[in-house]
Amino acid sequence: MMKKYLFISFIISIFFTSNVFASCNFQIIDFGKSKDHLKKKLNYDESMELMMVPDEFGGELVFAPLFETCNKESALGTFAEYLFINDKLQRIHLSRANMPDRNLMVSATSKYGKIPLPTGMPMEQWRGNYYWEKGNIIIEFHVVNLELGGHMEIINIESLKNRSVMDKYYEKVGKWLDTQN
């Protein structure tokens, strides 16, 4: 009888944890908005600096733990990366490595739609990618194995409105990758 209650409590805790994480808004500012808008949304004081790294392809990456934008315990371990090109938000990248749950996957499916898993395959064993188009955004979800063991969940969210900006960015990245051995 005790095992039954423990099992039910476990299922309920997973349900509430997943629903809390699913209620997180990853896109706290609109695409095309500036880093200053992000800073205001994060409630940063004017004297506080964003954790920002310019890249050699014309972008600036702003890093923030998702906990800063979501403030839910189930978001712990999820890292948000905001890509700005010409001071305009172009991409949101979320990653979560080696966590004992699939909160990012649960959140993606609740926000964007179901991922058709092979029949009988538990969510925890699935590896692959899936794409959605919702309005003016494209969402990519990936679960990949890590070289040294474990797995990583990834969500990329991009605007379809200014696709040419990201295409030029990815072209620069691709040319650089072609030069690497």
C-alpha positions as CSV (number, residue, x, y, z in Angstrom):
1,M,0.0,0.0,0.0
2,M,2.9,2.4,0.9
3,K,4.5,1.7,-2.5
4,K,1.3,2.7,-4.2
5,Y,1.2,6.1,-2.4
6,L,4.8,6.7,-3.1
7,F,4.3,6.0,-6.8
8,I,1.2,8.3,-7.0
9,S,3.2,11.0,-5.1
10,F,6.0,10.7,-7.6
11,I,3.7,10.9,-10.6
12,I,2.0,14.0,-9.2
13,S,5.3,15.7,-8.5
14,I,6.5,15.1,-12.0
15,F,3.2,16.4,-13.4
16,F,3.4,19.6,-11.3
17,T,7.1,20.1,-12.0
18,S,6.6,19.7,-15.8
19,N,3.6,22.0,-15.8
20,V,5.4,24.7,-13.8
21,F,8.3,24.6,-16.3
22,A,5.9,24.6,-19.2
23,S,4.5,27.9,-18.0
24,C,7.9,29.5,-18.4
25,N,8.0,32.1,-21.2
26,F,11.3,31.6,-23.0
27,Q,10.7,34.6,-25.3
28,I,10.6,37.4,-22.8
29,I,11.2,40.0,-25.4
30,D,10.1,40.1,-29.0
31,F,12.4,39.3,-31.9
32,G,13.9,42.5,-33.3
33,K,14.1,44.2,-29.8
34,S,17.4,45.4,-28.4
35,K,19.7,44.2,-25.6
36,D,18.4,47.1,-23.5
37,H,14.9,45.6,-23.7
38,L,16.3,42.3,-22.4
39,K,18.2,44.1,-19.6
40,K,14.9,45.8,-18.5
41,K,13.0,42.5,-18.6
42,L,15.6,40.8,-16.5
43,N,15.3,43.7,-14.0
44,Y,18.9,44.6,-14.2
45,D,20.0,47.9,-12.7
46,E,21.5,50.3,-15.2
47,S,24.9,49.8,-13.7
48,M,24.7,46.0,-14.2
49,E,26.2,44.5,-17.3
50,L,24.7,41.6,-19.3
51,M,26.9,38.6,-19.6
52,M,27.6,39.2,-23.3
53,V,30.2,37.8,-25.7
54,P,30.6,39.2,-29.3
55,D,31.3,36.5,-31.9
56,E,33.4,36.8,-35.1
57,F,30.3,36.4,-37.3
58,G,28.6,39.7,-36.4
59,G,26.5,38.5,-33.5
60,E,26.5,39.2,-29.7
61,L,25.5,36.4,-27.4
62,V,23.8,37.2,-24.1
63,F,23.9,34.4,-21.6
64,A,21.5,34.0,-18.7
65,P,20.4,31.0,-16.6
66,L,16.7,30.4,-17.5
67,F,16.1,30.7,-13.7
68,E,16.6,34.5,-14.2
69,T,13.8,34.7,-16.8
70,C,11.6,32.0,-15.5
71,N,12.2,31.9,-11.7
72,K,10.9,28.3,-11.4
73,E,12.8,25.7,-9.6
74,S,12.2,23.2,-12.5
75,A,14.1,25.6,-14.8
76,L,17.3,25.1,-12.8
77,G,20.1,23.7,-15.1
78,T,18.6,25.3,-18.2
79,F,20.8,27.9,-19.8
80,A,19.4,30.6,-22.1
81,E,21.4,32.2,-24.9
82,Y,20.0,35.2,-26.7
83,L,21.7,36.0,-30.1
84,F,21.6,39.7,-31.1
85,I,22.7,40.8,-34.6
86,N,22.9,44.6,-35.1
87,D,21.4,44.9,-31.5
88,K,18.3,43.1,-32.5
89,L,17.2,39.7,-31.0
90,Q,17.4,37.1,-33.7
91,R,17.5,33.7,-31.9
92,I,16.8,32.2,-28.5
93,H,18.8,29.0,-27.7
94,L,18.0,26.9,-24.6
95,S,20.1,24.0,-23.5
96,R,19.9,21.5,-20.6
97,A,22.5,18.8,-20.1
98,N,22.4,15.6,-18.1
99,M,19.3,16.4,-16.1
100,P,17.4,13.4,-14.6
101,D,14.1,14.6,-16.3
102,R,12.9,15.8,-19.7
103,N,11.5,19.1,-18.5
104,L,12.6,21.0,-21.6
105,M,11.0,18.4,-23.9
106,V,7.8,18.4,-21.8
107,S,7.8,22.2,-22.1
108,A,8.4,22.2,-25.8
109,T,5.6,19.7,-26.5
110,S,3.1,21.6,-24.3
111,K,4.0,25.0,-26.0
112,Y,4.5,24.0,-29.6
113,G,2.9,20.5,-30.2
114,K,3.4,16.8,-29.8
115,I,6.6,15.1,-30.8
116,P,5.7,11.8,-32.5
117,L,7.8,9.3,-30.6
118,P,8.2,5.7,-31.9
119,T,5.5,3.5,-30.4
120,G,6.4,2.2,-27.0
121,M,9.6,4.3,-26.7
122,P,9.9,6.1,-23.4
123,M,10.5,9.9,-23.6
124,E,13.8,9.5,-21.7
125,Q,15.3,7.2,-24.4
126,W,14.4,9.3,-27.4
127,R,17.1,11.0,-29.3
128,G,16.5,13.1,-32.4
129,N,15.1,16.4,-33.6
130,Y,11.7,17.9,-34.4
131,Y,10.6,21.2,-35.9
132,W,7.5,23.4,-35.6
133,E,6.4,26.6,-37.3
134,K,4.1,28.7,-35.2
135,G,3.1,32.0,-36.6
136,N,6.3,33.9,-37.4
137,I,8.7,31.7,-35.5
138,I,10.4,28.4,-36.2
139,I,11.2,26.1,-33.3
140,E,13.8,23.3,-33.3
141,F,14.0,20.8,-30.6
142,H,16.9,18.3,-30.3
143,V,18.0,15.6,-27.9
144,V,21.6,14.5,-28.5
145,N,24.1,12.2,-26.9
146,L,27.2,13.9,-25.4
147,E,30.6,12.6,-26.3
148,L,31.6,11.8,-22.7
149,G,28.2,10.3,-21.8
150,G,24.8,11.7,-21.0
151,H,22.5,13.8,-23.1
152,M,21.5,17.4,-23.9
153,E,18.1,18.9,-24.7
154,I,18.2,21.9,-26.9
155,I,15.5,24.4,-28.1
156,N,16.3,27.0,-30.8
157,I,13.6,29.6,-31.5
158,E,14.0,32.0,-34.4
159,S,11.9,34.6,-36.2
160,L,10.8,33.8,-39.7
161,K,10.3,37.5,-40.3
162,N,13.9,38.4,-40.8
163,R,15.2,35.1,-42.1
164,S,17.7,36.8,-44.4
165,V,19.7,38.1,-41.4
166,M,20.0,34.6,-39.9
167,D,20.8,33.1,-43.3
168,K,23.7,35.5,-43.7
169,Y,24.9,34.8,-40.1
170,Y,24.8,31.0,-40.7
171,E,26.6,31.5,-44.0
172,K,29.5,33.1,-42.2
173,V,29.5,30.4,-39.5
174,G,29.4,27.7,-42.3
175,K,32.4,29.3,-44.1
176,W,34.4,29.4,-40.9
177,L,33.5,25.7,-40.1
178,D,34.7,24.7,-43.6
179,T,38.1,26.1,-42.7
180,Q,38.4,24.0,-39.5
181,N,40.0,20.6,-39.4
